[in-house]
Structure formats: C-alpha cells, structure tokens
Amino acid sequence: MFMLPVVSLSHVTHSSSACRTHTGEKPFECSVCNKKFADSSGLRTHLRTHTGEQPFDCSVCNKKFADSSGLRTHLRTHTGEKPFECSVCNKKFAGSSCLRTHLRTHTGEQPFECSVCNKKFAKNTNLRTHLRTHTGEQPFECSVCNKKFSQSQDLHAHLRTHIGEQPVECTLCNKKFRTPGNLRSHLLTHTVLLT
C-alpha cells in the first residue's frame, strides 16, 4: 500500500503565497482603499496605514513603526549598519527599499505617474507631494500662526521666521539666510557684481 506524505497546512499556505509571487495573483483586498495583496500578512500590515497602529517600538529612541521590517531598517540608523550596496557606485544603504530607489538614479526609471498630468517620478513620496499641487492639500500647519503648507520643508523654513534662525550662510560675504533658495538668489548679486 502506497501512502501519501503528510503536508502541514502552514506549508501549503506558504507554498500558495510563494506561487502568487510568480503569478502576480493578489486575492487579499483592503476594504478601505481596494489595494490588493498576495498574502494576508501584507494586507494586515497595510491596514495599519489606515488605522495608524504602530505596534513596533525602537528600544533606543522609542520611535514607532507599523511593521517589523521598518523597525529593523530604522535600528540600523543607530548601529550605522548599511548592508545593501549599489552595484554601480558602491554607495551603501540601511534598507533594501532605499537601494531600489537609489538605483533609479542610475537607470532613470520613473515608475510613479501622476494620474492628473502624467508627470513621472522616481519616488512615490515625490508623487504624493506633487499631487498636492492638483488637490491644494496643505497638511503641514504652523503651530504659531496656523499658516499651512503642502511640503514639510516649507513649514520648517517658515518656522525660522518666528524664531529668527538663519542657518544658511553666503561664503562670499557671510550674509545669512533662512533657506538654500534664498542663498541661491543672493548669490546672483555677487555674479552681477563680478561681471
């Protein structure tokens, strides 16, 4: 009598998930935004973007993360470990996603496209920021005067008006500025004077 080997359910589930990696099948759908995933753990992690849940804490600085891989990558900022190396320029990165994004500087790939104007971006974060030019969304608000901004760096530059900080200095005349953009404009006055 021939007996079939016993296969554990966890192996079947893992095997099915592995197969979906190759087939591209994504049967797990988010009920909030309809984004689809190949496995239930991917969906579970994604749902935290909607709930704001961040159950993984850094033991060094108490920063919180939605998934263990985010925490693992973050911990490397404390240790200085950068195990992912670019095969083109040898620059090293703490996370594989950072390396993938960096590789686009060599390939010119811009996989993130604006659905409104078709402009393309190498980083998803740049696309999200760009989309605010179409929606008018300004999620960054000054706690002093309540002025709103579409980008966090614009808020940080604005905050300097309240505290008087001018961290950018002209190396030609030592005049100080709040932003690198203001310094660039100022440098044109030296160019005019030199010609």
Summary of the structure (lengths in Angstrom):
residues: 195
radius of gyration: 23.8
end to end distance: 97.0
largest distance: 97.3
contacts: 432
relative contact order: 0.04
helix: 46%
strand: 12%
